[in-house]
Amino acid sequence: MNILLLGSGGREHALAWKLAASPLVERLFCAPGNAGIARDCEVVALDIADHAAVIAFCKAQNIDLVVVGPETPLCAGVVDDLTAAGIKAFGPSRAAAQLEGSKGFTKDLCKANKIPTAAYERFDAAAAAKRYVRARGAPIVVKADGLAAGKGVVIANTLAEADAAIDMMFGGGLGAAGAQVVVEELLEGEEASFFALCDGGTALALASAQDHKRAFDGDQGPNTGGMGAYSPAPTMTPEMVRRAMDEIVLPTVRAMKAGGAPYKGVLYAGLMITAEGPKLIEYNVRFGDPECQVLMLRLMSDLVPGLLACCDGMLKNFDSAAATSAFGRWNGNRWKNRKPRCCAKPRREALLFAGDDFCKPDVARVRRRGDVESV
């Protein structure tokens, strides 16, 4: 089959690396890609915000599946447009992508469905948000409602820091993402990233990871989009995985289906493991970056059948225990579990690029500047 992967970061390089190993894949394209990705598949100079151009390319190249990497095209409805054109796509619809596209939407869904999360309020004006901060006290968390490339969360340790974050967001510091703001309590515990595959009605636990969010050593400095990751997350014990599925992921999948926006794709739950158990910090509607990089290296089986099952509503035919065991477990100096079916000689090292200045002769244009994301 022919697959088109959308995106250009380290996450997309990890996905391209894994998809290229599948015996089901005949041709693999990535748009716009980067020079690192060009080592694993054919990169094409497509503007992925131009849905008509993406559809035209898919038809010209007989694309059987489109895998959408970043959140922006998902929230812009690229899956809706591809589906309307008769092209199968992995990822949620625009309506379902609100789980990441609007922090307020997700918090309201949690409240309505008794999904454990931090106490919060939503605001569309700075004065009311500041009054709420003073009523709750600091430390407190201020979040831009919309997409902000991982930069829309401020953990304010003082009232002054909270006020500054509110002023920055309502003052246009994050563009349209800060037009509304969510202010919530600061949860105490250890964070974990938890991933599940969803087909609109069924959800299957996949794996966990932890990323390094703060910019500086010692868990200090501003939040970033991710400064590296490791997997599995030690806090995600089998019991914690069960609770995360039963108390958070499955109620979300049921609520989205009941609300007319069934969720298909990978659902990434950012969790805080508190003394009372897992609580939802936020949802992402795609594989995380950098988490995807360590997940793809651990995955011992072919990724493509799982993606197709999500698209086709067939996850009920997958064995959850088998899916979980498909992720190798590191045991000191070797990987446990069987070799991947898709690779005769599995690689456990990979140089993954999040964009760079290097360009092969056959790459149409130099990709956006970035750096090596992980090794």
Secondary structure, DSSP 8 states (H G I E B T S, - for coil): -EEEEEE-SHHHHHHHHHHTT-TT-SEEEEEE--TTGGGTSEE----TT-HHHHHHHHHHTT-SEEEE-SHHHHHTTHHHHHHHTT--EES--TTTTHHHH-HHHHHHHHHHTT--B--EEEESSHHHHHHHHHHH-SSEEEEESS--TT--EEEESSHHHHHHHHHHHHTTTTGGGGSSEEEEE---SEEEEEEEEEESS-EEEEEEEEE--EEETTTEEEE-S-S-EESS-TT--HHHHHHHIIIIIHHHHHHHHHTT---EEEEEEEEEEETTEEEEEEEESS--TTHHHHHHHHB-S-SHHHHHHHHHT-GGGS-HHHHHHTB--B-SSSB-S---TT-SS------EES--S---TTSSS------EEE-
